[in-house]
């Protein structure tokens, strides 16, 4: 096939069709992809492919689809795994409308070559009654006794292809696929085939810790399975060849279902308990391909082993389960509570400090108690965890119980005698400052407050019912604790005035920085986007982090509503928080096709995902001004991707972004301004690249972990020195 030709892939929104369209486009062929599914439901949307949604059971749609086309790849059909075809025989048979109308349209348009995807289900049931059987040869299809429903429709269309060749000269080619599997396909919902279904079950077992799976049948039924890359290559060879007879495109590697589970156990590194559902749909007892004809005719046959293909498929399905949030791989998700505190504590040990951390249970940003990482004798930091109330909803009584229960449960730790030279309290929460002051009094040592958020301002502007009424009291306590502290470290210069106005000594207030601690990406951009189901031609705007009130992401949904007709623009909200469920419900009610919610990224994938986006979004309500400083901003810079900040003009974040020349700032809750900024980046990739590169350079030069921890180290040393000189209150 010459690259100057135009090809049609019918069924391009499906599994095999999507991979075929991608491969053709990557080889420089002009590709038109057609599928009945809405475009946002396609398994893949490869760059360079003309995307058309149409119902090819209608002959008018077929005529339009083949217009100007040289070659047709006909893969459109209503089908699935055995569970589907056993229970939807009529639906499978109705594919004959699409098959027939496509042949007629191709004939009328003078299409040069026409490929039809048939199936091993055309082979007679009487040849597949035992598990240990010889491979099926092409000639074994007759006398006919195909799989009821689906198999008969495939065999009928094979005959149609033969007769359109004989009667009308349409150059038809037919491949009989044997159990194609791989990434970017169906793995749940009832249409999945055995490899995908078993990958899903084993992945769920690995993620959940519940190592019991259900197997349909007794597990001794046999099949051969062909990896998708071999399927695509076989398709291209059959289409380009001179042979006009149907040909097997499948593997000869015959395995039992139990043997496939054995392979997946090795891949996942777990053992599972198998329960057998003997009344489930099974299909034939055994089936595999005889590849004699394809070897002799094309000098080729599938070569990817089942173990190799399952490894790739399993990893993709595992990632999908984690990414879409159906299952949280807690041990692989970075706990957002205290991420910077964890780093600071460990880094201080490397500078000679002996560090003990008193903390609560992991719960943020989910606002649900989560499993804590098990302690290890090799950990450089001693961690004491105290249980406390985790509020199921945010209101003043719940928040008060949250703070007070942690303080109350932690105070007994202070009763024991410890050798302590200095105490550092981290805010939030306010309890961190209270405990630091109490510990300093108990041990008669200095204390330092590290302020990540200003709690008084946070209460005033939180939107929590009744919080404004107690904000003044919270602010007075916070400022009193800061006045008594031997040093106050703030992560934003905009915090300084608040504490000076509250009576803190300006000389004791020090600016520190949260570092850019982003690891280098471990996966290339194209691979990440395929795994995340982001088409290469889409412009991805990614919010990564907490989804709570202060982000104000309801404004982003309004922006997405304005942009619903921009098919290549997608907003990804990746994170957890108190507002996520409400925002998901709002997005569903608004029927937003361009908004996707995803859970927090596993730590080992975080940097790769950030780097694969086109813009990284920082969105804050106007009232959030200078009450907090987003710790993720350094990671955004380090990712080398331009930042889009919808924040108040007077916020400290604006100064940081403009100082780094790393992005574009627009007013919050202004959809048109945000869309205009997105458009300027999408239309000017050179500008986007320059902003991203500037942010990365700024992160390397100004936000290095070494410089950040040295600054905190200096603050602590100065507090000790001042205290020992008698400068304590």
GITA-V280162 format. One record per run of one state. SS is the DSSP state (2 for helix, 1 for strand, 0 for the rest). FROM is the first residue (numbers start at 1). TO is the last residue. If there is no record, write none. Layout:
# GITA-V280162
ss=SS from=FROM to=TO
ss=SS from=FROM to=TO
This chain:
# GITA-V280162
ss=0 from=1 to=5
ss=1 from=6 to=10
ss=0 from=11 to=14
ss=2 from=15 to=26
ss=0 from=27 to=29
ss=1 from=30 to=35
ss=0 from=36 to=38
ss=2 from=39 to=41
ss=0 from=42 to=48
ss=1 from=49 to=53
ss=0 from=54 to=58
ss=2 from=59 to=65
ss=0 from=66 to=70
ss=1 from=71 to=74
ss=0 from=75 to=81
ss=2 from=82 to=87
ss=0 from=88 to=88
ss=2 from=89 to=93
ss=0 from=94 to=94
ss=2 from=95 to=109
ss=0 from=110 to=112
ss=1 from=113 to=119
ss=2 from=120 to=122
ss=0 from=123 to=124
ss=2 from=125 to=127
ss=0 from=128 to=135
ss=1 from=136 to=136
ss=0 from=137 to=137
ss=2 from=138 to=141
ss=0 from=142 to=149
ss=2 from=150 to=168
ss=0 from=169 to=171
ss=1 from=172 to=177
ss=0 from=178 to=179
ss=1 from=180 to=181
ss=0 from=182 to=193
ss=2 from=194 to=208
ss=0 from=209 to=211
ss=1 from=212 to=216
ss=0 from=217 to=221
ss=1 from=222 to=224
ss=0 from=225 to=225
ss=1 from=226 to=227
ss=2 from=228 to=240
ss=0 from=241 to=246
ss=1 from=247 to=249
ss=0 from=250 to=253
ss=1 from=254 to=256
ss=2 from=257 to=268
ss=0 from=269 to=272
ss=1 from=273 to=277
ss=0 from=278 to=285
ss=1 from=286 to=286
ss=0 from=287 to=288
ss=1 from=289 to=289
ss=0 from=290 to=291
ss=2 from=292 to=298
ss=0 from=299 to=305
ss=2 from=306 to=323
ss=0 from=324 to=329
ss=2 from=330 to=332
ss=1 from=333 to=333
ss=0 from=334 to=338
ss=2 from=339 to=350
ss=0 from=351 to=355
ss=1 from=356 to=359
ss=0 from=360 to=381
ss=1 from=382 to=385
ss=0 from=386 to=395
ss=2 from=396 to=415
ss=0 from=416 to=421
ss=1 from=422 to=427
ss=0 from=428 to=429
ss=2 from=430 to=443
ss=0 from=444 to=445
ss=1 from=446 to=451
ss=0 from=452 to=452
ss=1 from=453 to=453
ss=0 from=454 to=454
ss=2 from=455 to=461
ss=0 from=462 to=466
ss=2 from=467 to=484
ss=0 from=485 to=486
ss=1 from=487 to=490
ss=0 from=491 to=492
ss=2 from=493 to=501
ss=0 from=502 to=505
ss=2 from=506 to=508
ss=1 from=509 to=511
ss=0 from=512 to=524
ss=2 from=525 to=531
ss=0 from=532 to=538
ss=1 from=539 to=544
ss=0 from=545 to=548
ss=2 from=549 to=551
ss=0 from=552 to=553
ss=2 from=554 to=562
ss=0 from=563 to=568
ss=1 from=569 to=574
ss=0 from=575 to=579
ss=2 from=580 to=590
ss=0 from=591 to=594
ss=1 from=595 to=598
ss=0 from=599 to=601
ss=1 from=602 to=602
ss=2 from=603 to=612
ss=0 from=613 to=614
ss=1 from=615 to=619
ss=0 from=620 to=621
ss=2 from=622 to=624
ss=0 from=625 to=627
ss=1 from=628 to=628
ss=0 from=629 to=632
ss=2 from=633 to=638
ss=0 from=639 to=642
ss=1 from=643 to=646
ss=0 from=647 to=651
ss=2 from=652 to=660
ss=0 from=661 to=662
ss=1 from=663 to=666
ss=0 from=667 to=670
ss=2 from=671 to=683
ss=0 from=684 to=684
ss=2 from=685 to=702
ss=0 from=703 to=704
ss=2 from=705 to=727
ss=0 from=728 to=729
